[in-house]
Amino acid sequence: MINFYYPWDKEQGKFSSKGYLDSWELAKAATFCPSSLEARRRLGLGSEELAKLLKVREQQVWNWESGHGEPTVEQKIAIKKLLELDRKRINPHEVKAKLNLTRAQFAKLLDISEQEALSIELGRKGLNIYQKLVLKKALEYAKGKGLAKD
């Protein structure tokens, strides 16, 4: 598993967009990474959405996909992490319990309506990659601060 660390930005009240890797992670980055087009299709994302997740311009994603360049090592790692996260099954009930969230708080965290939150809880609707990423980061933050229940 590749670890990419996002520190908490106290001033902005959210995770920093600037992550960092240790040297071991950089060594692992030399391993195979699917093309951005293949990854984007697996995740069900448009080029604009992938660009937003990777914090690059859409033109840059288009360039990679048309063979006019390739992602940096850090971007390849981020793509691999998105694919790993997409394969993971995240249990909304478990997350709500660990973070001691009400349905309203859970909905607010994911920026969805309470009705959509209920659909996710009941298994009628799955989590998209953005929601999985938000829940993963919220759990990591809560664990780091000793706020998550075991």
N, C-alpha and C positions, 0 to 999 in steps of 0.2 A: 504494500500500500504506500502510496506517495503522500507525504505530508507537506502541505503548503500552509504556512501560518499567516493568519490575518490578525494583527494586534487590534485591541479595542481603542478607538479614538474617543477619548473622554469629551473633548470639545464639541465634536459633532454628534456624540451620543449613538455611534454605530461602529461597525467594524471598518477598519481602514481598507481602502482599495489597494493599498500597497502591501502585498504579502512578501515573504522572504523564504528562502530555502537554505538548508545546510548543505555542506559539500557532498554528503552522501546522496542527497536528493538530486543534486546536479549530475552525479555519476550515473544514477539510475535513469536519468532523462535520455541517455543515449540509446535506450531500448526502443523497440518499435512503437510508433504512434500512428494510428490510422490517419488518413488524410482528413483535412478539415471538412471536406465535402461529405465523406463517409460518416464522420462523427456527427455532422449537422443533420444528416438524414436519419441516423439512428436515434438522435435526440428529438427529432420532429421539429426542428427549428428552422427559421428562415435565416438568410445570411445576416440580416440586420440584428436579429436576436442573438445569434452566435457572437457577432461583433460586440454587442452590448455586454454579454457575459465575459468576454475576453478583454474588454476595455480597449478595443481598437476600432478604427473606422471600418465601415462596411466595405469600402473600396479595398482595404487590405485583405479581408476575407475573400473577396472576389479574385484578387491577384493570386492568392494561394491556390484557389480552386481552378484557376485557368493556367497554372504552371508558371506564373511570373514571380515566383518567390516562395518562401515557405516560412512557417511560424518559427519564432525563436524557441530556444530550449524551454524557457519558462512558459511560453504559450502552449507548447506541446504537452508539458506537464499539466497545465490547466485543462486542456482538452481531455487528457486521460482521466483526470480527476472527475470531470463532468460525466464521462462515460461510466466510471466506477460508481458514482453517486446515482446515476440513472438506473443502474441495475439493482441497487439496494432497495429493499422493501422497508419503508419507514412506517411504523405503527403510530397513527395519530393519537390513539388513546394513551399509549405509552409516553409520548412526548407531552401531552397535556398533563398527565399525572406527574411526570418528573419535574415539570416546570410549574406545577400547581396553577394551571390556567383554566379559566372559565371558557365556555364556548365563545363568548363575546371577545375575550382577550385573544383566544386562538385565532379567531377571524381577523381581528385587527393586526395581529402579527403577520398573517399571510396576505393582508390587504384584500380580503374577500368579504362577502356578506355572511351573516350568521347562517343563512339557509345553505349557502355553499359549504360552510364549515360542517354543518350537520350532514350533508351529502357525503363529504369526505369521511367523517366519523363512521357513518353507516356503511361505508364501502361502496356506495353508489357511484362515487366519482373518485378518481385517483389523484395523487399529487403530481403536479408538473415539476419539471427540473428546477424552476425558480423556487417553488415552495419547498422542495426537498432541501435546497441549498440554504434557505432561510431557517428551516427547522434544525438542520445540522449545525449551523453557526450559533443558533440560540442555545442549543444543548451544550456545545463546546464552551460557550461563554459562561453559562450557568455552572457547569462543572468546574471551570477554572476559578470562579468566584465562590464555590461551595454552596451554590443556591439550588442545585438540582438534587432531587430526592433519588436515592438508590433503589 
